[in-house]
Amino acid sequence: MRKCWGGMNQEGSIRLFIVFLERLPECCVGLLECTGICNSNPSCASCYNRLELAVKAQEQGADYVAFGRFFPSRTKPQAVPADVALLHQAKIQLHLPIVAIGGITAQNGAQLVAAGADMLAVVDAVFAQKDVLLATRQLANCFGEAASS
């Protein structure tokens, strides 16, 4: 199984999720390979709902931090819940990209971006959908919705 980094940032560029290539439709695999994402290896700190862990990770040279779960999640139902206000606090105190994870969908992602998330990490919101490409496009719209709100 080959892991690959991928995802979308606010400019719609691919960036940052861990994905397993055999689960992606062929069009996405080619896109990830042609952008060179599979060769990158960023350092992440998973901080759950604890800002102090993120501050420490920043001091230790992390490339980005992740907080969550923000909503009930089928992937990790027992994960520690995090409050959206944590993203506001993190945006003020950190100088790293912030990833939100946990139960994120096209319907609730924009509020996390508006609160300070630079990226959204998802599983079910894409891979549990019949049309993976459409689901991905709908999630990308979360960044535009947050900018206009």
N, C-alpha and C positions, 0 to 999 in steps of 0.2 A: 504494500500500500504506500503510495507516494503522497506525502503531504505537500501542500502548496499554500502560500499566503495569497489572499485576494480580498476584495471588498470594494466599497465605494466611499470616497470622501465627498466633501461639499461641492467640489468642482466636477463630480461625476467620474473622476479617475478611479481606476481600480486600485485598491489598497486594503489591506489588513485582515481579512478573515482567514482562519485556517479552514481549508476545504479538502475533501478527499476526492481526487480527480475522477475516480471511477463512478462517482455519484453525479457528476456534472454532465449536462448534455454536451455533445461534441462541439457546438459553437462556443461554449464557455471555455472549454479546455484549450482550444486554439487561441482564444483571446488572452488567457492567462499566460500561455507559453510565449506568445509574440510580444507581450509587454515586459517579459523578463522577471515577472514576479516570483516565479518558482526558485530563483536564485537568491532571493533576499532572505535574511534571517533576523528579524528585529527582536529585541529583548522586551518582553512584556511582564508586568507585575499584576497579578490578579488580586485586587484589594477588597473584594466583597462589598461591605458597606462601611469600610474604615478608612477615612481620609488620612490618618496617621501612617498607615501602611503605604499609601501612595506618596506621601512626602518623603518617607524613607527610601522608597524605590527610586524617586527622582534623584535624591542625593547619591544613590548608588549607581546611577547611570542608566536607568531603564529608558527605553525608547518611547514607550507609551504605557499607560495604565488602564486597567479595566475595572469597572464597578458593576455590580448587579448580583442578583436578579431584580429587575424593576417591576416585573409583572409575573403572575403565575406562569410556570414553565413546564411543558410536558417533557422536555429534554432532561432537566434537572429540577424535579418538583420539590426536593428538600433543600435547595440552595437557600442561603441566607437572604432575606429580603433587604432591599436598599430603597431609600426614599429619593424621589426626584430632586429634592433640595440639595442632596449631596453633590449633584452635578454642578449646581451654582457655586457651592463652596469650593469644589475642586478647581473650577475654572479660574477662580480668584487666586488660589494658592499655588497652583501648579503651572509649569511652563512646558508641559508635555501634551501630546494628543491624548484625548480621553475616549475610551470605548465604553459604551453601554451594552449590557448583555442581559438576557433573561426575559422570555415571554414577549419579545418585541415583534410587532406586526406592522403592516403598512398603515393600520389605523391608529397606532399609538406611538410610532417612532418619532414623528415630528415634534412631539412635546419633549422628548429626550434631547433632540438636537437643539431645540430652543432653550433648554435648560443648561446646555453646555457640552453635550456629547459631540465629539468630532466624527465619531464613527459608530455604527450600529453593528453588532455581531448577532447573527441569526442562524437558526437551523430550521425549525419547523415552518417558519414564515416563508421559506423557499422550498425546502426539500419535501415537505408534506403537501405541497400544492400540485395540482395536475399540470399546470403550465409554469414551469420553473422560470422561464425567461420573463413571462408577464409578471410573476411574483417579484422578481428582482427589479424590474422597472418600477413597479408600484412602491417598493421600498426606497428606491432612488429618489422618488418624488418627496419623501419625507424631508429631504434636505431643502428642497425648494419651498415646501409648505412652511417650514420653520423660519426661513428667511423672510417670508411675506407676512408672518404673524407678529 
